[in-house]
Amino acid sequence: MNHKPKILHFSGHGGGNAICFEDSLGNAADISANNFTELLKLAGNTIECLVLNACFSDDFASFITPP
C-alpha cells in the first residue's frame, strides 16, 4: 500500500454480519467482519476514523476489533 489513510469510508450494502464488495468480475462478494478486520490490519495503525455506511453496519462494526 502506497498510501497511509487516516479515514476509511465504506458506502455500500451490508447484512448478516457481512458487507458486500465487488470482485474483479463485477460479482457481489460478501466480506465477514473477521476478514474486514484483517484488511484493516494491512493499513497498519494509520486509520483513525472508520465510517461504515451500509445496512446493518452497526451489527457489523461491533465485531470489528481495532488493529
C-alpha positions in Angstrom: 0.0 0.0 0.0 1.5 3.3 -1.1 -0.9 5.4 0.9 -1.4 5.8 4.7 -5.1 6.6 5.0 -6.4 8.2 8.2 -10.0 7.9 7.3 -11.7 5.0 5.6 -15.3 5.4 4.4 -17.2 2.4 3.1 -20.6 3.0 1.4 -22.4 0.0 0.1 -24.6 -3.0 1.1 -24.5 -4.9 4.3 -26.3 -7.6 6.3 -25.9 -10.8 8.1 -22.6 -9.7 9.8 -21.0 -9.0 6.4 -20.6 -6.1 4.0 -20.6 -6.5 0.2 -17.7 -5.7 -2.1 -17.4 -6.3 -5.8 -14.9 -8.9 -7.2 -12.8 -8.4 -10.3 -15.7 -9.8 -12.5 -18.3 -7.4 -11.0 -20.0 -10.0 -8.9 -21.0 -9.4 -5.3 -18.5 -10.7 -2.7 -19.6 -10.7 1.0 -16.8 -10.0 3.4 -17.1 -11.1 7.0 -16.2 -8.9 10.0 -13.2 -11.1 10.7 -11.9 -10.7 7.1 -12.6 -7.0 7.1 -10.6 -6.7 10.4 -7.7 -8.4 8.6 -8.0 -6.0 5.7 -7.8 -3.1 8.2 -4.6 -4.5 9.7 -2.9 -4.1 6.3 -3.2 -0.4 6.7 -1.3 -0.6 9.9 -2.2 1.8 12.7 -2.9 4.8 10.3 -6.7 4.6 10.3 -8.1 7.0 12.9 -11.7 7.0 11.7 -13.8 4.3 10.1 -17.2 5.2 8.6 -19.4 2.2 7.6 -22.4 3.4 5.6 -24.4 0.2 4.9 -27.5 -1.5 6.1 -26.9 -3.3 9.4 -23.4 -1.9 9.6 -23.9 -1.3 13.4 -24.0 -5.0 13.9 -21.0 -5.5 11.6 -19.0 -2.8 13.4 -19.5 -4.4 16.8 -17.5 -7.4 15.6 -14.5 -5.4 14.2 -11.5 -5.3 16.5 -9.0 -2.5 16.3 -5.8 -3.4 14.6 
